[in-house]
Amino acid sequence: MYVGYVDFPPKPLQEGDDDESAHQYTDQPKIIRYIGANKGHRFMIGQTVGLEAGVTGKVFDAPPVQDAPPDGEPVPSPPSMAVYIASVV
């Protein structure tokens, strides 16, 4: 298991940069940067991958919009955003 977040690729700051996003390449596609992992996946910490690469990016997809239930019916729980892959080769 590993944990990551989505952001634009980082870029070095230059003297005089005062733009809020000066530290990011906002003209490039977003990436997933891994910041935590269990013992078996520690090699992932600090690694990055394109948001569209593989299946990991699917976790960050927006959940499907659900119609409101008819009056008096309970609101259904949102679907899980977890992606489980039983065997990775």
For each residue, the residues with C-beta under 8 A, 3 or more apart:
1: 37 38 41
2: 34 36 37 38 41 44 45
3: 34 35 36 37
4: 32 33 34 35 44 56
5: 32 33 35
6: 30 31 32 51 60
7: 10 24 30 31 33
8: 21 24 25 26 28 30 31
9: 24 25 28 31 48
10: 7 23 24 25
11: 22 23 24 25
12: 23
13: 17 22 23
14: 17 22
15:
16:
17: 13 14 22 23
18: 22
19: 22
20:
21: 8 24 26
22: 11 13 14 17 18 19
23: 10 11 12 13 17
24: 7 8 9 10 11 21
25: 8 9 10 11 28
26: 8 21
27:
28: 8 9 25
29: 50 51 52
30: 6 7 8 51
31: 6 7 8 9 48 49 50 51
32: 4 5 6 48 49 50 51 56 57 60
33: 4 5 7 46 47 48
34: 2 3 4 37 44 45 46 47 48 49
35: 3 4 5 45
36: 2 3 45
37: 1 2 3 34 40 41 42 43 44 45
38: 1 2 41 42
39: 42
40: 37
41: 1 2 37 38 44
42: 37 38 39 45
43: 37 47
44: 2 4 34 37 41 47
45: 2 34 35 36 37 42
46: 33 34
47: 33 34 43 44
48: 9 31 32 33 34
49: 31 32 34 53 54 56 57
50: 29 31 32 53 57
51: 6 29 30 31 32 57 60
52: 29 57
53: 49 50 56 57
54: 49 57
55: 58 83 85
56: 4 32 49 53 59 83
57: 32 49 50 51 52 53 54 60 61
58: 55 61 83
59: 56 81 82 83
60: 6 32 51 57
61: 57 58 81
62:
63: 78 79 81
64: 79
65:
66: 76 78
67:
68: 75
69: 73 74 75 76
70: 73
71:
72:
73: 69 70
74: 69
75: 68 69
76: 66 69
77:
78: 63 66
79: 63 64
80:
81: 59 61 63
82: 59
83: 55 56 58 59
84:
85: 55 88
86:
87:
88: 85
89:
